[in-house]
């Protein structure tokens, strides 16, 4: 009888531990003051990708996966009833609706702020839906770096959004915190990228209790004048560029034109981190060729077995 009681107690404790782990990653919205939601995980071109006839896209042309949205995060301040979207992707329309649904808001309400990392098509072109041809929004706040603001203000059709006051531009400063609400702060950190039209930043997103690092685009980690490992140590979650798993995916493009840290390179760089530090890493921003899309792939299994995570559409965490 003693053995049975011990076994039951052990099972109960184990179940409690597993349940705690599950609720930390996908807790009910409104459980804390601030919630973060993953609204997209794809690279700029989406999945399926234009012109792609490879196996990775063939089935998706006939049976699209509605969860394959271009990279974006949403933040909900439940206490102050505010919503923010990081990136205005080409999937902005559905992502804004999804964020409103999570927040319990009407679908036609615009977010209380849009934060842009840089001027590549997956990260700002969703702003077009705020214009007179679509929503005809009124003074929707857009937070961006100085060159990004200059780009939007001086180039059509984006300058029309400014002139018609569809959007209201707010300039951010490198490594300077901006208070969005009494519960939410953001800090941009500049990262090396191609920067044809603007600088590129990642964001540290801070809630009342926890923080998240969001770097969807960066050139190789060694090109950065900062240490990514030390940045992981400063936050509770890290959503990091995982555009390509390795070089084998790119056989028709010059990889030097699209430099990103391969997932295998990141895992090698992070291999000596503690179990707790590794668990903070959530790879995101997947090219259509990336095998991490497939939960049954050896590559997906390798990432999880190594102690890291793969970001999923709809994933929720509390900040």
BAFI-3210 file (N, C-alpha, C; in Angstrom, 3 decimals, decimal comma, padded with zeros to 6 digits):
// residues 319
n [1|2|3|4|5|6|7|8|9|10|11|12|13|14|15|16|17|18|19|20|21|22|23|24|25|26|27|28|29|30|31|32|33|34|35|36|37|38|39|40|41|42|43|44|45|46|47|48|49|50|51|52|53|54|55|56|57|58|59|60|61|62|63|64|65|66|67|68|69|70|71|72|73|74|75|76|77|78|79|80|81|82|83|84|85|86|87|88|89|90|91|92|93|94|95|96|97|98|99|100|101|102|103|104|105|106|107|108|109|110|111|112|113|114|115|116|117|118|119|120|121|122|123|124|125|126|127|128|129|130|131|132|133|134|135|136|137|138|139|140|141|142|143|144|145|146|147|148|149|150|151|152|153|154|155|156|157|158|159|160|161|162|163|164|165|166|167|168|169|170|171|172|173|174|175|176|177|178|179|180|181|182|183|184|185|186|187|188|189|190|191|192|193|194|195|196|197|198|199|200|201|202|203|204|205|206|207|208|209|210|211|212|213|214|215|216|217|218|219|220|221|222|223|224|225|226|227|228|229|230|231|232|233|234|235|236|237|238|239|240|241|242|243|244|245|246|247|248|249|250|251|252|253|254|255|256|257|258|259|260|261|262|263|264|265|266|267|268|269|270|271|272|273|274|275|276|277|278|279|280|281|282|283|284|285|286|287|288|289|290|291|292|293|294|295|296|297|298|299|300|301|302|303|304|305|306|307|308|309|310|311|312|313|314|315|316|317|318|319]
n.u [000,829|001,976|003,808|002,096|000,898|003,136|003,838|001,574|001,761|004,137|003,425|001,476|002,980|004,685|002,854|001,903|004,172|004,557|002,155|002,554|004,698|003,452|001,430|002,948|003,938|001,651|-000,491|-003,821|-005,178|-005,367|-004,610|-002,425|-001,058|000,171|000,309|001,939|001,718|002,380|002,120|002,951|005,350|006,858|009,341|009,818|008,736|006,780|004,887|003,194|005,866|006,389|006,579|007,714|008,368|009,115|009,097|008,475|006,554|004,604|002,233|001,031|000,045|-002,366|-003,625|-003,630|-001,924|-003,310|-002,003|000,461|001,831|003,435|006,262|005,529|004,736|002,386|001,339|-000,472|-001,796|-003,485|-004,515|-004,620|-006,053|-004,883|-003,371|-000,628|001,279|004,079|005,828|004,498|003,269|002,799|000,592|-000,943|-003,676|-005,193|-003,702|-004,029|-006,725|-006,703|-005,198|-006,965|-009,045|-007,922|-007,640|-010,207|-011,536|-013,316|-013,293|-012,736|-011,231|-008,243|-004,832|-003,181|-000,695|001,995|004,999|008,022|010,695|012,437|013,009|012,192|010,232|008,571|008,105|007,091|005,250|002,588|001,455|000,100|-002,552|-003,741|-004,369|-006,326|-007,440|-008,127|-008,510|-008,517|-007,465|-007,188|-004,721|-003,106|-000,678|002,707|005,733|009,135|012,573|014,839|015,763|013,961|011,583|012,084|012,160|009,482|008,212|009,119|008,763|006,580|004,124|003,886|004,227|001,804|000,183|001,086|000,563|-002,227|-002,854|-003,309|-001,520|000,525|003,629|006,198|009,267|011,900|014,699|018,034|018,736|017,227|014,651|011,188|008,136|005,206|002,815|001,659|002,436|004,013|007,067|009,424|012,547|014,664|017,314|020,110|020,980|023,195|022,351|021,103|020,148|019,273|017,352|016,721|017,784|018,278|016,626|016,328|014,021|013,709|011,219|009,394|007,418|005,454|006,568|008,211|010,477|011,064|013,168|013,349|014,501|014,138|015,509|018,857|022,281|025,071|025,833|028,406|028,990|027,856|028,268|027,692|027,108|025,257|024,710|024,946|022,800|020,668|020,819|019,818|017,097|013,800|012,680|013,634|013,222|014,495|016,288|015,841|016,026|017,205|017,894|020,278|023,017|022,284|019,731|019,715|020,248|020,019|020,543|022,845|024,317|025,620|024,236|022,019|022,534|022,179|022,101|022,606|020,486|021,859|024,312|023,664|022,817|025,224|026,703|025,302|025,584|026,835|025,296|023,264|020,630|018,347|018,848|019,028|016,396|015,103|015,343|013,616|013,257|012,556|010,986|011,064|012,334|010,637|011,751|012,747|013,331|012,283|009,629|008,321|007,103|007,731|010,218|013,745|015,386|013,779|013,359|015,998|016,506|014,746|015,640|018,100|017,555|016,380|013,735|011,011|009,337|005,795|002,853|000,312|001,218|001,389|002,552|003,130|003,998]
n.v [-001,208|001,207|001,564|002,006|004,426|006,114|005,971|007,141|009,691|010,507|010,505|012,464|014,747|014,891|015,333|017,816|019,361|019,176|020,355|022,947|023,763|023,726|025,699|027,937|028,490|028,561|030,204|031,121|033,970|037,133|036,173|037,364|040,704|041,464|040,061|038,098|037,243|035,006|035,897|035,273|033,367|033,117|033,786|036,807|036,357|034,472|031,345|029,035|029,923|032,466|031,319|028,919|025,546|023,419|020,557|021,494|023,410|022,525|021,010|022,949|024,867|023,864|023,246|025,448|026,419|027,921|028,879|029,685|032,446|035,586|036,792|038,057|039,604|039,925|042,093|042,309|044,481|043,688|044,886|047,637|047,590|047,662|047,164|045,958|045,613|043,983|044,486|045,149|043,105|041,452|039,943|041,433|042,185|039,863|039,234|041,438|041,147|038,692|039,336|041,169|039,432|037,731|039,654|040,273|042,244|044,364|043,491|045,498|047,396|049,269|048,443|049,717|050,559|050,166|048,528|048,736|046,883|047,132|048,110|045,941|043,804|042,024|043,229|045,816|046,383|045,798|048,074|049,266|048,544|050,311|052,519|054,741|053,091|050,862|050,373|053,093|054,342|056,246|058,165|056,025|054,928|054,554|053,158|053,662|053,581|056,412|056,501|054,766|056,110|058,361|057,133|056,240|058,693|060,035|058,595|057,376|054,736|055,313|057,800|058,989|057,842|059,181|061,868|061,868|061,323|058,730|057,226|057,831|058,950|057,873|058,466|056,284|055,616|054,338|051,819|053,094|053,239|053,073|053,982|052,327|051,704|051,762|049,283|048,185|048,300|049,134|048,536|049,388|047,651|048,007|046,065|044,304|044,308|044,179|046,751|048,553|050,599|051,437|051,527|048,529|046,924|045,011|044,137|044,659|043,604|044,511|043,459|043,620|041,662|039,934|039,631|039,850|039,093|040,104|039,333|039,161|039,373|039,328|039,694|037,399|036,221|036,841|039,205|041,169|043,784|043,209|040,781|038,004|035,939|037,112|038,819|037,057|036,155|038,312|038,375|036,777|035,330|034,569|035,389|034,419|034,950|032,518|031,944|030,207|026,732|025,406|025,640|024,028|024,491|026,584|026,645|027,956|030,605|033,261|032,903|034,893|037,154|037,051|036,942|035,199|033,960|030,555|027,988|025,787|026,950|028,767|027,014|025,733|027,867|028,362|026,090|025,577|026,770|026,844|024,514|025,973|028,455|027,754|026,995|029,387|030,219|030,672|029,775|031,595|033,142|031,690|030,563|029,441|027,056|025,934|023,176|023,152|023,761|021,377|019,309|016,694|016,313|015,447|017,557|019,325|017,771|017,610|020,244|020,489|018,368|019,349|021,211|023,613|025,761|025,873|028,459|028,836|029,556|031,342|030,796|031,619|033,731|034,979|038,222]
n.w [000,000|000,771|-001,292|-003,448|-002,736|-002,761|-005,447|-006,618|-005,518|-006,705|-009,429|-009,337|-008,627|-010,832|-012,891|-012,102|-012,482|-015,279|-016,146|-015,219|-016,813|-019,308|-019,040|-018,737|-021,257|-022,946|-021,642|-020,455|-022,080|-020,451|-018,034|-016,958|-016,548|-018,915|-022,135|-024,622|-028,026|-030,650|-033,910|-036,418|-038,273|-040,557|-043,116|-045,063|-047,697|-047,343|-047,114|-049,002|-051,299|-053,716|-057,020|-056,293|-056,867|-055,470|-053,264|-050,744|-051,090|-052,880|-052,053|-050,532|-052,271|-053,185|-050,813|-048,648|-045,632|-042,980|-040,787|-041,523|-041,459|-042,196|-040,374|-037,131|-034,011|-031,352|-028,733|-025,806|-023,522|-020,962|-018,681|-019,239|-021,532|-024,179|-027,413|-029,330|-032,316|-033,566|-036,361|-039,570|-041,470|-044,728|-044,117|-042,456|-042,174|-041,355|-039,117|-037,418|-036,883|-035,572|-033,296|-032,112|-031,565|-029,633|-027,685|-027,088|-028,501|-030,902|-034,376|-036,252|-035,048|-034,895|-034,031|-031,068|-031,553|-033,881|-034,402|-036,094|-037,507|-039,758|-043,248|-045,086|-047,184|-045,739|-043,353|-043,222|-045,264|-044,812|-043,884|-045,928|-045,857|-044,186|-045,544|-047,770|-049,692|-048,337|-045,051|-044,263|-041,984|-038,899|-037,737|-036,705|-034,490|-035,421|-034,702|-035,192|-036,375|-037,050|-039,863|-041,015|-040,583|-042,128|-044,635|-044,911|-044,913|-047,149|-049,470|-051,952|-051,994|-049,352|-048,132|-048,519|-046,608|-044,411|-045,063|-045,286|-042,779|-041,961|-040,602|-037,723|-037,070|-034,875|-033,501|-032,662|-030,463|-030,529|-028,236|-026,337|-024,025|-024,704|-023,415|-023,723|-022,427|-019,008|-018,312|-020,298|-022,003|-024,568|-026,198|-028,752|-030,396|-032,353|-035,223|-037,480|-040,885|-044,271|-044,924|-047,027|-047,277|-044,735|-041,261|-039,269|-036,630|-033,576|-030,946|-027,447|-025,451|-022,768|-020,075|-017,047|-015,458|-016,962|-019,820|-023,385|-026,128|-029,467|-032,472|-035,583|-037,974|-038,953|-039,876|-039,931|-036,618|-035,722|-036,974|-035,545|-033,166|-030,628|-028,003|-028,498|-026,735|-024,213|-024,345|-024,432|-021,844|-020,464|-020,768|-020,636|-022,679|-026,041|-029,271|-032,171|-035,259|-037,661|-040,358|-042,309|-042,051|-042,685|-045,079|-047,172|-048,077|-049,872|-053,077|-055,402|-055,189|-054,416|-051,428|-050,045|-050,594|-049,058|-046,164|-043,160|-039,778|-039,770|-038,465|-037,464|-036,951|-034,942|-032,915|-032,398|-031,429|-029,111|-027,619|-025,162|-023,270|-020,307|-019,444|-018,798|-019,992|-022,707|-023,148|-023,350|-025,949|-028,917|-032,065|-035,067|-038,010|-040,573|-043,659|-046,644|-047,374|-045,115|-043,036|-040,484|-040,498|-040,666|-038,313|-037,961|-038,955|-039,024|-038,458|-036,996|-034,741|-033,885|-033,038|-030,833|-029,222|-028,594|-026,747|-027,413|-028,781|-031,157|-032,594|-032,674|-034,534|-032,908|-030,394|-026,938|-024,328|-021,007|-019,973]
ca.u [000,000|002,891|004,387|001,066|000,759|004,332|003,745|000,547|002,314|005,142|002,710|000,828|004,010|005,154|001,799|001,872|005,326|004,278|001,106|003,149|005,472|002,532|000,728|003,884|004,070|000,365|-001,463|-005,007|-005,064|-005,930|-004,096|-001,489|-001,283|000,669|000,419|002,581|001,178|003,087|001,147|003,515|006,708|007,479|010,193|009,067|008,030|005,688|004,914|004,133|006,656|006,139|007,396|008,345|007,824|009,738|008,195|008,073|005,436|003,638|000,945|000,449|-000,696|-003,726|-004,191|-002,863|-001,916|-003,692|-001,110|001,742|001,808|004,749|006,675|004,910|004,346|001,391|001,414|-001,735|-001,811|-004,842|-004,958|-004,928|-006,838|-004,123|-002,801|000,473|001,785|005,467|005,891|003,296|003,594|001,764|-000,569|-001,365|-005,132|-005,635|-002,981|-004,695|-007,989|-006,379|-004,814|-008,192|-009,808|-007,284|-007,838|-011,632|-011,930|-013,978|-012,335|-012,361|-010,385|-006,828|-003,987|-002,796|000,650|002,695|006,443|008,669|012,133|013,222|012,301|012,107|008,812|007,792|008,110|006,410|004,305|001,217|000,929|-000,747|-003,954|-004,252|-004,634|-007,682|-007,981|-008,533|-009,125|-008,657|-007,259|-006,980|-003,614|-002,590|000,731|003,730|007,010|010,229|013,840|014,882|015,834|012,707|010,594|012,401|011,750|008,025|007,760|009,630|008,562|005,236|002,856|003,858|004,093|000,392|-000,347|001,454|-000,147|-003,657|-002,935|-003,687|-000,570|001,195|004,973|006,877|010,671|012,566|016,134|018,793|018,974|016,441|013,345|009,969|007,026|003,970|001,763|002,222|002,887|004,786|008,148|010,206|013,842|015,275|018,767|020,485|021,679|023,670|021,557|021,455|019,906|019,217|016,480|016,604|018,521|017,546|016,696|015,514|013,361|013,494|009,846|009,329|006,157|005,617|007,329|009,180|010,855|011,337|014,028|012,802|015,425|013,745|016,456|020,207|023,342|025,705|026,015|029,756|029,061|027,249|029,230|027,208|027,153|023,899|024,590|024,699|021,443|019,757|020,871|019,111|015,655|013,153|012,417|014,388|012,738|015,699|016,340|016,110|015,600|017,666|018,448|021,683|023,286|021,746|018,451|019,903|021,070|019,782|020,835|024,131|024,016|026,196|023,246|020,977|023,186|021,463|022,721|021,941|020,069|022,938|025,350|023,166|022,852|026,631|027,097|024,592|025,634|027,312|024,358|022,562|019,326|017,395|019,137|018,646|014,931|014,615|015,479|012,539|013,622|011,428|011,321|011,508|012,177|009,722|012,534|013,287|012,714|011,642|008,184|007,826|007,289|008,224|011,543|014,900|015,915|012,909|013,679|017,336|016,397|014,113|016,528|019,235|017,093|015,826|012,329|010,604|008,152|004,599|001,749|-000,679|001,872|001,145|003,308|002,844|005,106]
ca.v [000,000|002,350|001,748|002,575|005,829|006,818|006,076|008,132|011,004|010,822|010,839|013,751|015,796|014,987|015,963|019,235|020,004|019,270|021,342|024,267|024,077|023,999|026,960|029,051|028,788|028,916|030,492|031,843|035,424|037,827|035,607|038,337|042,061|041,590|038,802|038,141|036,227|034,858|036,067|034,807|032,818|032,926|034,801|037,832|035,882|033,587|029,919|028,779|031,044|032,757|030,609|027,708|024,271|022,373|019,758|022,265|024,298|021,935|020,696|024,163|025,605|023,311|023,216|026,410|026,315|029,245|029,312|030,134|033,892|036,239|037,019|039,143|039,353|040,832|042,280|042,795|044,961|043,361|045,824|048,934|047,348|048,161|046,113|046,399|044,625|044,140|044,288|045,247|042,122|041,331|039,280|042,335|042,205|038,743|039,272|042,436|040,551|037,657|040,016|041,691|038,302|037,363|040,728|040,458|043,518|044,302|043,207|046,648|048,308|049,241|048,314|050,978|050,881|049,219|048,739|048,214|046,643|047,619|048,310|044,809|043,697|041,282|043,901|047,116|046,607|045,697|049,425|049,670|048,283|051,414|053,641|055,057|051,986|049,779|050,783|054,535|054,496|057,602|058,399|054,829|055,162|053,677|053,425|053,198|054,298|057,637|056,267|054,128|057,193|059,161|056,335|056,264|060,070|060,616|057,705|056,877|055,326|055,399|059,186|059,331|057,447|060,255|063,102|061,716|061,037|057,347|056,802|058,886|058,419|058,119|058,084|055,543|055,833|053,125|051,470|053,967|052,657|053,823|053,483|052,232|051,801|051,623|047,901|047,716|049,135|048,533|049,146|048,885|047,453|047,948|044,849|044,402|043,678|044,799|048,184|049,353|051,760|051,864|050,727|047,341|046,743|044,052|044,804|044,066|043,910|044,278|043,570|043,909|040,618|039,256|040,348|039,025|039,651|039,789|039,660|038,304|039,502|039,786|038,977|036,435|036,727|037,387|040,551|042,084|044,269|042,803|039,338|037,500|035,106|037,999|039,346|035,980|036,110|039,459|038,287|035,508|034,648|035,145|034,978|034,715|034,673|031,132|031,936|028,970|025,741|025,289|026,129|023,108|024,981|027,608|026,130|028,769|032,000|033,523|033,032|036,134|038,199|036,918|036,348|035,017|032,870|029,264|027,414|024,924|027,833|029,297|025,939|025,520|029,016|028,301|024,711|025,501|027,424|025,946|024,042|027,064|029,485|027,212|026,952|030,724|030,448|030,235|030,131|032,196|033,750|030,549|030,538|028,366|025,824|025,508|021,928|023,319|023,783|020,006|018,848|015,319|016,264|015,204|018,863|019,809|016,940|017,985|021,503|020,227|017,508|020,169|022,075|024,866|025,719|026,375|029,291|028,371|030,507|031,239|030,586|032,725|033,755|036,131|039,113]
ca.w [000,000|000,830|-002,620|-004,307|-002,353|-003,238|-006,900|-006,912|-005,186|-007,725|-010,650|-009,109|-008,678|-012,213|-013,677|-011,723|-013,115|-016,705|-016,338|-014,999|-018,010|-020,405|-018,845|-018,880|-022,672|-023,531|-020,581|-020,927|-022,157|-019,289|-016,799|-016,405|-017,035|-020,286|-022,870|-025,932|-028,923|-031,926|-034,988|-037,682|-038,124|-041,870|-043,744|-045,775|-048,886|-046,966|-047,444|-050,093|-051,775|-055,121|-057,999|-055,758|-057,338|-054,668|-052,439|-049,565|-051,417|-053,815|-051,433|-049,963|-053,294|-053,228|-049,457|-047,843|-044,180|-042,496|-039,709|-042,090|-041,623|-042,161|-038,981|-036,377|-032,632|-030,796|-027,286|-025,246|-022,139|-020,526|-017,646|-019,844|-022,744|-025,323|-028,264|-030,174|-033,272|-034,000|-037,801|-040,397|-042,517|-045,760|-043,504|-041,383|-041,998|-040,523|-037,847|-036,578|-036,446|-034,587|-032,056|-031,513|-031,045|-028,371|-026,703|-026,848|-029,095|-032,199|-035,439|-037,069|-034,295|-035,199|-032,843|-030,440|-032,012|-034,749|-034,255|-037,308|-037,347|-040,893|-044,514|-046,002|-047,506|-044,763|-042,058|-043,208|-046,367|-044,322|-043,631|-047,051|-045,532|-043,374|-046,438|-048,221|-050,480|-047,438|-043,785|-044,068|-040,540|-038,408|-036,802|-036,052|-034,159|-035,976|-034,035|-036,045|-036,253|-037,863|-041,305|-041,406|-040,615|-043,316|-045,792|-045,010|-045,128|-048,397|-050,613|-052,192|-051,558|-047,886|-047,699|-048,534|-045,300|-043,480|-045,446|-045,006|-041,337|-041,671|-039,585|-036,956|-036,895|-033,599|-033,671|-031,594|-030,351|-030,260|-026,827|-025,476|-023,741|-024,979|-022,605|-024,500|-021,416|-017,659|-018,151|-021,454|-022,506|-025,643|-026,452|-029,978|-030,433|-033,770|-035,640|-038,860|-041,920|-045,553|-044,685|-048,255|-047,130|-043,340|-040,311|-038,813|-035,181|-032,851|-029,820|-026,130|-025,068|-021,323|-019,366|-015,632|-014,785|-017,822|-021,039|-024,558|-027,162|-030,785|-033,562|-036,695|-039,083|-038,637|-040,573|-039,030|-035,252|-035,527|-037,548|-034,576|-032,181|-029,312|-027,759|-028,414|-025,540|-023,074|-024,479|-024,019|-020,381|-019,901|-020,991|-020,296|-023,948|-027,153|-030,590|-032,948|-036,694|-038,072|-041,750|-042,940|-041,134|-043,084|-046,437|-048,169|-048,588|-050,899|-054,177|-056,605|-054,862|-053,783|-050,000|-049,536|-050,799|-048,034|-044,991|-041,902|-039,019|-039,911|-037,184|-036,964|-036,414|-033,669|-031,923|-032,045|-030,612|-027,836|-027,107|-023,779|-022,362|-019,390|-019,910|-018,626|-020,993|-024,013|-023,234|-023,689|-027,393|-029,800|-033,436|-035,781|-039,307|-041,378|-045,108|-047,049|-047,532|-043,821|-042,566|-039,176|-040,702|-040,525|-036,942|-037,971|-039,577|-038,161|-038,058|-035,920|-033,581|-033,441|-032,300|-029,536|-028,438|-028,157|-025,664|-027,920|-029,157|-032,462|-032,395|-033,360|-034,671|-031,837|-029,094|-026,014|-023,078|-020,169|-019,652]
c.u [000,865|003,453|003,383|000,903|001,922|004,270|002,740|001,038|003,313|004,471|002,053|001,795|004,489|004,133|001,722|002,999|005,085|003,238|001,645|003,937|004,560|001,875|001,661|004,003|002,745|-000,696|-002,710|-004,721|-005,845|-005,459|-003,090|-001,772|-000,896|000,817|001,096|002,058|002,013|002,046|001,672|004,947|007,463|008,391|009,316|008,201|006,908|005,891|003,492|004,724|006,439|007,122|008,002|007,620|008,437|008,689|007,665|006,851|004,319|002,276|000,246|-000,295|-002,149|-004,419|-003,384|-003,002|-002,156|-002,802|000,235|001,655|003,235|005,003|006,033|004,642|003,259|001,562|000,104|-001,512|-003,246|-005,387|-005,391|-005,721|-006,181|-003,517|-001,721|000,910|003,217|005,568|004,508|003,550|002,543|000,500|-001,190|-002,871|-005,602|-004,944|-003,593|-006,013|-007,751|-006,003|-006,044|-009,029|-009,245|-007,579|-009,305|-012,161|-012,660|-012,927|-011,884|-011,503|-008,924|-006,015|-003,599|-001,370|001,213|004,179|007,170|010,161|012,959|012,403|012,520|010,655|007,973|007,538|007,381|005,297|002,847|000,605|-000,019|-002,232|-004,566|-004,680|-006,071|-008,290|-008,511|-009,197|-009,409|-008,519|-007,007|-005,879|-003,188|-001,106|001,651|005,068|008,141|011,471|013,890|014,915|014,561|011,609|010,815|011,945|010,241|007,517|008,099|009,370|007,101|005,243|002,784|003,672|002,634|-000,285|-000,084|000,645|-001,638|-003,925|-003,568|-002,784|000,077|002,565|005,585|008,301|011,227|014,055|016,845|019,064|018,260|015,054|012,223|008,837|005,761|002,749|002,441|002,782|003,843|005,821|008,868|011,531|014,427|016,783|019,160|021,284|022,139|022,755|021,812|021,195|019,909|018,437|016,338|017,599|017,675|017,729|015,969|014,872|013,482|012,120|009,690|007,912|006,418|006,533|008,435|009,452|011,167|012,219|013,495|013,779|015,088|014,723|017,792|021,167|024,001|025,986|027,380|029,929|028,515|028,302|028,778|027,199|025,735|023,700|024,290|023,308|020,411|019,682|020,035|017,595|015,121|012,845|013,207|013,886|013,784|015,611|016,736|015,707|015,954|018,202|019,927|021,811|022,677|020,432|018,611|020,831|020,842|020,010|022,229|023,867|024,585|025,223|022,167|021,553|022,292|022,227|021,937|021,566|021,180|024,083|024,926|023,229|024,283|027,112|026,501|024,759|026,053|026,409|023,721|021,227|018,301|017,605|018,751|017,132|014,330|014,522|014,312|012,894|012,378|011,921|011,891|011,284|011,276|010,428|012,956|012,578|012,059|010,126|007,564|008,133|007,867|009,637|012,637|015,460|015,097|013,214|015,042|017,305|015,829|015,010|017,738|018,839|016,491|014,366|012,111|009,312|006,996|003,549|000,729|-000,090|001,676|002,044|002,901|004,118|004,772]
c.v [001,261|002,656|002,411|004,058|006,657|007,036|007,143|009,537|011,450|011,261|012,205|014,905|016,001|015,698|017,448|019,988|020,209|020,339|022,752|024,701|024,450|025,365|028,154|029,464|029,219|029,170|031,147|033,340|036,018|037,212|036,550|039,703|042,204|040,204|039,049|036,976|036,194|034,872|035,616|034,360|032,715|034,085|035,669|037,308|034,911|032,149|029,461|030,071|031,230|031,997|029,310|026,460|023,095|021,663|020,550|023,131|023,627|021,684|021,956|025,000|025,144|023,327|024,145|026,161|027,712|029,750|029,800|031,606|034,438|036,766|038,250|038,675|040,351|040,921|042,910|043,228|044,780|044,375|047,158|048,824|047,971|046,981|046,700|045,256|044,974|043,586|044,466|044,378|042,144|040,636|040,142|042,272|041,097|038,757|040,293|041,882|039,491|038,280|040,567|040,578|037,843|038,388|040,970|041,765|043,296|044,186|044,451|047,657|048,159|049,039|049,684|051,377|049,769|049,542|048,005|048,024|047,212|047,600|047,160|044,370|042,961|042,033|045,242|047,249|046,421|047,046|049,874|049,478|049,367|052,593|053,748|053,932|050,854|050,374|052,280|054,884|055,960|057,625|057,157|055,035|054,098|054,091|052,836|054,055|055,472|057,400|055,615|055,176|058,086|058,447|056,394|057,660|060,599|059,768|057,263|055,372|055,602|056,821|059,632|058,947|058,534|061,513|063,043|061,376|059,683|056,786|058,023|058,338|058,851|057,587|057,396|055,874|054,545|052,977|052,411|053,359|053,622|053,181|053,503|052,344|051,711|050,226|047,421|048,750|048,384|049,275|048,552|048,722|047,226|046,692|045,009|043,640|044,463|046,305|049,044|050,652|052,260|051,082|049,509|047,206|045,468|044,818|043,970|044,553|043,545|044,476|043,875|042,910|040,017|040,074|039,361|039,798|039,186|040,274|038,750|038,314|040,031|039,057|038,026|037,051|037,382|038,780|041,614|042,516|043,974|041,279|038,813|036,655|035,967|038,604|038,298|035,927|037,212|039,331|036,921|034,665|035,343|034,555|035,411|034,217|033,231|030,946|030,619|028,006|025,536|025,719|025,243|023,594|025,885|027,079|026,907|030,253|032,092|033,804|034,316|037,301|038,185|036,277|036,345|033,963|031,573|028,744|026,544|025,755|028,390|028,233|025,640|026,642|028,928|026,964|024,608|026,240|026,383|025,532|025,169|028,157|029,016|027,275|028,321|030,933|029,830|030,701|030,570|032,730|032,689|030,783|029,364|027,020|025,206|024,237|022,044|023,485|022,420|019,481|017,440|015,210|016,005|016,523|019,448|019,060|017,321|019,260|021,262|019,381|018,269|021,173|023,394|024,680|026,285|027,171|028,778|029,483|030,274|030,997|031,830|032,597|034,997|036,919|039,943]
c.w [000,000|-000,550|-003,559|-004,023|-002,881|-004,746|-007,300|-006,628|-006,237|-009,019|-010,524|-009,220|-010,097|-013,076|-013,397|-012,400|-014,600|-016,977|-016,168|-016,214|-019,162|-020,254|-018,962|-020,342|-023,288|-022,454|-021,174|-020,996|-020,977|-017,974|-016,156|-017,011|-018,502|-020,918|-024,210|-026,761|-030,200|-033,040|-036,337|-037,492|-039,439|-042,252|-044,650|-046,917|-048,597|-047,391|-047,749|-050,655|-053,273|-056,026|-057,527|-056,256|-056,581|-053,821|-051,252|-049,823|-052,214|-053,185|-050,916|-050,991|-053,346|-051,873|-048,560|-046,349|-043,616|-041,365|-040,237|-042,454|-041,543|-040,753|-038,348|-034,954|-032,245|-029,295|-026,821|-023,802|-021,654|-019,533|-018,237|-021,148|-023,983|-026,078|-029,175|-031,086|-033,632|-035,422|-038,437|-041,615|-043,617|-045,248|-042,408|-041,113|-041,067|-039,167|-036,888|-036,041|-035,376|-033,249|-031,341|-030,893|-029,704|-027,274|-026,384|-027,391|-030,413|-033,302|-036,195|-036,320|-034,695|-033,921|-032,319|-030,786|-032,868|-034,647|-035,373|-037,069|-038,498|-042,176|-045,496|-046,064|-046,467|-043,480|-042,035|-044,245|-045,955|-043,986|-044,735|-046,738|-044,639|-044,236|-046,908|-049,053|-049,611|-046,190|-043,691|-042,598|-040,176|-037,350|-036,030|-035,755|-034,767|-035,374|-034,870|-035,814|-037,232|-039,372|-041,833|-041,507|-041,833|-044,582|-045,985|-045,373|-046,512|-049,634|-050,714|-052,340|-050,051|-047,389|-047,697|-047,218|-044,264|-043,772|-045,103|-043,541|-041,044|-040,582|-038,940|-036,561|-035,560|-033,702|-032,424|-031,585|-029,982|-028,770|-025,852|-025,280|-024,102|-024,188|-023,459|-023,603|-020,054|-017,424|-019,240|-021,875|-023,625|-025,782|-027,732|-029,817|-031,890|-034,066|-037,079|-039,816|-043,199|-045,572|-045,953|-048,055|-045,694|-042,503|-039,943|-037,312|-034,765|-031,707|-028,553|-025,678|-023,594|-020,795|-017,912|-014,935|-015,634|-019,073|-022,154|-025,525|-028,518|-031,846|-034,738|-037,859|-038,587|-039,565|-039,565|-037,658|-035,068|-036,138|-036,594|-033,567|-030,753|-029,224|-027,560|-027,165|-024,311|-023,140|-024,095|-022,493|-019,741|-019,969|-020,566|-021,528|-025,047|-028,465|-031,614|-034,394|-036,981|-039,530|-042,447|-041,886|-041,408|-044,542|-047,516|-048,780|-049,799|-051,973|-055,473|-056,364|-054,261|-052,308|-049,416|-049,694|-049,720|-046,775|-043,762|-041,105|-039,254|-038,526|-036,611|-036,394|-035,052|-032,579|-031,489|-031,118|-029,207|-027,112|-025,642|-022,788|-021,444|-020,008|-019,857|-019,684|-022,395|-024,214|-023,559|-025,204|-028,149|-031,212|-034,208|-037,128|-040,258|-042,868|-045,483|-047,182|-046,208|-043,318|-041,190|-039,297|-040,407|-039,126|-036,864|-038,531|-038,548|-037,633|-036,905|-034,626|-033,006|-032,608|-030,902|-028,638|-027,905|-027,085|-026,090|-028,322|-030,553|-032,258|-033,236|-033,422|-033,568|-030,470|-028,211|-024,788|-022,296|-019,902|-018,408]
res [x|x|x|x|x|x|x|x|x|x|x|x|x|x|x|x|x|x|x|x|x|x|x|x|x|x|x|x|x|x|x|x|x|x|x|x|x|x|x|x|x|x|x|x|x|x|x|x|x|x|x|x|x|x|x|x|x|x|x|x|x|x|x|x|x|x|x|x|x|x|x|x|x|x|x|x|x|x|x|x|x|x|x|x|x|x|x|x|x|x|x|x|x|x|x|x|x|x|x|x|x|x|x|x|x|x|x|x|x|x|x|x|x|x|x|x|x|x|x|x|x|x|x|x|x|x|x|x|x|x|x|x|x|x|x|x|x|x|x|x|x|x|x|x|x|x|x|x|x|x|x|x|x|x|x|x|x|x|x|x|x|x|x|x|x|x|x|x|x|x|x|x|x|x|x|x|x|x|x|x|x|x|x|x|x|x|x|x|x|x|x|x|x|x|x|x|x|x|x|x|x|x|x|x|x|x|x|x|x|x|x|x|x|x|x|x|x|x|x|x|x|x|x|x|x|x|x|x|x|x|x|x|x|x|x|x|x|x|x|x|x|x|x|x|x|x|x|x|x|x|x|x|x|x|x|x|x|x|x|x|x|x|x|x|x|x|x|x|x|x|x|x|x|x|x|x|x|x|x|x|x|x|x|x|x|x|x|x|x|x|x|x|x|x|x|x|x|x|x|x|x|x|x|x|x|x|x|x|x|x|x|x|x|x|x|x|x|x|x]
***
